[in-house]
Amino acid sequence: MKIAFRLSLHFSLLVFAYGYDPLENAVKSKRSRGSVLNHVSNEDYLGEYSTSQVYMGPQEGLKHADKISSLPGQPAETDFDQYSGYVTVDPDHGRALFYYLAESPINSSTNPLVLWLTRGPGCSSFGGGAMLELGPFRVNADNTTLSHNKYAWNNVANVLFLESPAGVGFSYSNTSSDYVTGDGQTARDSYTFLINWLERFPEYKTRDFYITGESYAGHYVPQLAQLILQNNKITNQTVINLEGIAIGNPYVDNETGNTGMFDYFWTHAIISDEIHEGIISNCNFSEGATITDACNDYQNQALAAKSNIYFFDIYTPLCSTFSTNTPSISGFDPCSENYVLGYMNNPIVQRSLHAKPVQWKACNDFISTHWKDMPFTVLPVIQELMASEIRVLIYSGDTDGRIPVTSSRYSINKLRTSVKIPWYPWMYQGEVGGCVVGYENLTFVTIRGAGHFVPSYQLGRALAVFTSFLEGKLPANH
């Protein structure tokens, strides 16, 4: 049944996106429904999907209509073009995805196109990625004005932020059943979005293209990349010039996600020796294994121990205790999420974005708790991409407790790829910016002093890593 249907969430403003954990919510929900995370093959989650099934809609005149004259409160010196609007991916269901494009202030006609997908499942790439991390603006504490982010990624690329799946951010469907979705539908809709968006912006059809993202985008990014490469071989439509993918603190494997997180808790004095030993002795996180009551008990003790720690960046104060007199180590304001929430729910802002009026939320709790297909691991997909000649970067902020650097290391170990360039410290402005290992067809980079949302905490270091990735280089060691 088709109805005008918009979902609202029911959690405190102080919880917002970065204190709320949709991934934990989704996994717990699947277990409570008696569902488990199993291996899902490419055919299982994509189905028999080909380019003949891709909806192509009319795009004439829509680029001009999508151009943003200015965002409320933006700095006077703003010197780049920006666009936002909707791309229909299913006209029968009335399903449309919202995007925001920040073009480069210099060399926009030659710089690559970069797609950013954010965490979740069920969180906003625009509100999170654009307004809190790598976008050209940050929302000020007054909730109404913007400041310029001099380390924005659109300095070196044209950056496209996609709110996916439908029901996230400003994206929507007129068919309520569309909000019960999963990895497969998200990949298919994102591909349909891209093919139609490139018709709206044909100047990007021949441009180098990269997909980036963080956290649960460890699923979104490889799956979309895989679908693009498959359809590039058979399409009569636009061939997308995919050059590489970059995923930050990515959730790519359930086993390493758990073992790496609890090991990180222990090595960073968040949990006791006894709790850690209890998890090691009682928990088997491998695929198909049963989670025992004893394991659940020790996990709950571990998660309770971090309840008063902002575990997306363990050295950042909580918003409720934050003071400008005692800022976080990175200088990040942990209340920034609330400023974004206020700004995005300003009707004038929504009109300037060409968005439908809605009670905007950073994460959609309904979507995360009703997520259908969530493969236990996407490492086989990453292995396939590594063999396809595109560049693959995994980067990790080393103060993230949610999907920490230990999880990324364990995941890469499971790929069983050989080391080409041994570990070395990379440098930024005369200091160690992190560490690098160059593997066969994959690069692993850590960003020192950054949490889960890397560009939020270490803006300059994040841009340096991203720039080197686009240039096909490893971060400098001098």
Secondary structure, DSSP 8 states (H G I E B T S, - for coil): -B--------S-TTTHHHHS-HHHHHHHHHHHTT-------HHHHH-S--GGG------TTHHHHHB-S--TT--TT--S-EEEEEEEEETTTTEEEEEEEE--SSSTTTS-EEEEE-STTTB-IIIIIIIIISSSEEE-TTSS-EEE-TT-GGGTSEEEEEE-STTSTT-EESBGGGGS--HHHHHHHHHHHHHHHHHHSGGGTTS-EEEEEETTHHHHHHHHHHHHHHHHTT-SS----EEEEEEES---BHHHHHHHHHHHHHHTTSS-HHHHHHHHHH---STT----HHHHHHHHHHHHHTTTS-TTSTTS--GGG-BTTB--TT---TTHHHHHHHHHT-HHHHHHTT-------SB-HHHHHT-----SB-HHHHHHHHTTT-EEEEEEETT-SSS-HHHHHHHHHHHT--EEEEEEEEEETTEEEEEEEEETTEEEEEETT--SSHHHH-HHHHHHHHHHHHTT------
